Amino acid sequence: MSVFNLILPATFKSRLGQDWLLYRFLRESWLQRQLFLKLLKRDFAERYRGSYLGLLWSLLLPLLSLLVFTFFFRRDL
């Protein structure tokens, strides 16, 4: 029997395992960041190919939606 089994409660031990998995996931993600950025760039280039505003659409559409919702669903206080 391990000393940790006597000292640490079971919930804490499972929490250590979850933290370790999160650490490994974040570490692997950081190591693969160049691949992620290349895929992201390719996806945006493919999605907005042939449009007049290009990448600006990805910023413009959410802002326009925000303005529409703000205008139509505002409350007068």
C-alpha positions, 0 to 999 in steps of 0.5 A, spaced: 500 500 500 502 506 498 503 512 502 499 516 498 493 511 499 493 513 506 494 520 506 490 523 500 483 522 499 480 518 493 477 525 489 484 528 490 487 522 487 482 522 481 483 530 480 491 529 480 490 524 474 485 529 470 490 535 471 495 531 468 491 529 462 490 537 461 497 538 462 499 533 457 493 536 452 496 543 453 503 541 452 501 537 445 497 543 443 503 548 444 508 543 440 503 543 434 501 550 434 505 551 427 500 546 424 494 549 427 496 555 424 497 553 417 490 549 418 487 555 420 490 560 415 488 554 409 481 554 412 480 562 412 483 562 405 478 557 402 472 559 406 473 566 403 476 565 396 472 569 391 468 574 396 470 581 395 471 583 403 475 576 404 477 575 411 473 582 413 467 578 413 469 574 419 469 580 423 464 584 420 458 579 420 458 578 428 459 585 429 453 586 424 449 581 428 450 584 434 448 591 432 441 588 429 440 584 436 442 591 440 437 595 436 431 590 436 431 587 443 434 593 447 430 595 453 429 602 454 431 603 462 
